[in-house]
Amino acid sequence: MTPVNKSAQFEWDFEREALLVGEANPPAALRFVDAVDAAIELRAQHPEIGPVWRYGNPKHPTRYLLVPGFHNYLIFYRYERGEVRLGRLMHGAQDLKDVLGD
């Protein structure tokens, strides 16, 4: 299994989004956390199956995946040096291109 490294920004995003989901629907927050964990586990097993983010740097491709069951949320990551590096967890309604930049 491929090692997974969560950035501080990813951890902050994850906490914030789980709290926002929980404010609207507390039981959904538990499902959201489980779904994100499952997506991370899948990345560890298959690090290169996500599509490449088209606005990113082609020399260091950023990939993304939808959170299962919460398809408005995307996890952005890179697979480099034999490691999955989780960068961001974001709601798709945000201006992703502007926020992510390169």
ABEGO torsion letter per residue (X at the ends): XBBBBBBAAAAAAAAAAAAAAAAABAAAAAAAAAAAAAAAAAAAABAAABBBBAABBAABBBBBBBBBGBAABBBBBBBBGGBBBBABBBBAABBAAAAAEX
